[in-house]
Amino acid sequence: MGTIVMAAGAVIGAGITLAVFDMIIIVASASSGAGMAMDGLNLIFRNVDILDRTGGGTIPLVIWVFVGALAMSWQFMNLAKWLKNTG
């Protein structure tokens, strides 16, 4: 019985993953890219505390979420074009 449940779960999970794979990649790349951009700017501009995500506070979080949302919207707008070009 356990093997059947495991196999059914694997098939259902694979179907869900195929359905939302592009969305997962876009969200992950946009949020990590926004974080890396903020960390890079923080290394260049060390005295600008609003870029320091590790120091806490809501302003760095808001900036990170805003930049990530911009990146996500740009990627979602171009997704159809990318999929068309890959065949």
VOGU-3710 file (C-alpha; in Angstrom, 3 decimals, decimal comma):
1> mgtivmaaga> 0,000/0,000/0,000  2,823/2,385/0,863  4,455/1,860/-2,519  1,220/2,706/-4,328  0,764/5,896/-2,296  4,388/6,851/-2,919  4,078/6,275/-6,670  0,798/8,201/-6,839  2,361/11,086/-4,897  5,328/11,129/-7,260
11> vigagitlav> 3,066/11,266/-10,325  0,888/14,011/-8,820  3,969/15,981/-7,726  5,514/15,679/-11,167  2,310/16,953/-12,764  2,159/19,936/-10,413  5,826/20,709/-11,018  5,382/20,652/-14,788  2,404/22,984/-14,499  4,149/25,625/-12,363
21> fdmiiivasa> 7,823/25,136/-13,274  8,186/28,412/-15,182  6,566/30,341/-12,342  8,876/28,743/-9,765  11,966/29,621/-11,808  10,824/33,214/-12,336  10,028/33,818/-8,665  13,284/32,227/-7,500  15,491/34,062/-9,969  13,806/37,427/-9,402
31> ssgagmamdg> 13,977/37,279/-5,612  17,545/35,988/-5,480  18,639/38,453/-8,157  17,138/41,349/-6,201  18,948/40,165/-3,083  22,268/39,822/-4,875  21,883/43,271/-6,436  21,220/44,831/-3,037  24,146/42,990/-1,463  26,435/44,105/-4,284
41> lnlifrnvdi> 25,343/47,709/-3,909  25,842/47,408/-0,166  29,439/46,290/-0,776  30,065/49,263/-3,062  28,254/51,828/-0,897  29,113/50,686/2,619  27,826/53,810/4,356  24,307/53,578/2,890  22,400/51,735/5,599  19,165/51,391/3,625
51> ldrtgggtip> 20,838/48,756/1,438  21,968/46,574/4,374  19,471/43,689/4,417  21,357/41,859/7,170  21,038/44,799/9,565  17,286/44,378/9,722  14,698/47,055/9,364  11,762/47,471/7,063  13,288/49,809/4,467  15,768/47,214/3,083
61> lviwvfvgal> 12,964/44,645/3,042  10,641/46,983/1,146  13,379/47,810/-1,388  14,173/44,106/-1,862  10,496/43,196/-2,356  9,992/46,122/-4,772  13,025/45,226/-6,900  12,017/41,557/-6,853  8,469/42,447/-7,921  9,800/44,551/-10,792
71> amswqfmnla> 12,006/41,672/-11,925  9,126/39,196/-11,671  6,776/41,397/-13,677  9,404/41,926/-16,390  10,077/38,191/-16,624  6,375/37,298/-16,721  5,796/39,888/-19,483  8,559/38,318/-21,592  7,784/34,657/-20,828  5,585/34,131/-23,890
81> kwlkntg> 8,249/35,578/-26,183  10,942/33,339/-24,666  8,796/30,231/-24,957  7,990/31,081/-28,586  11,699/31,432/-29,408  12,643/28,094/-27,823  10,182/26,148/-29,916
//
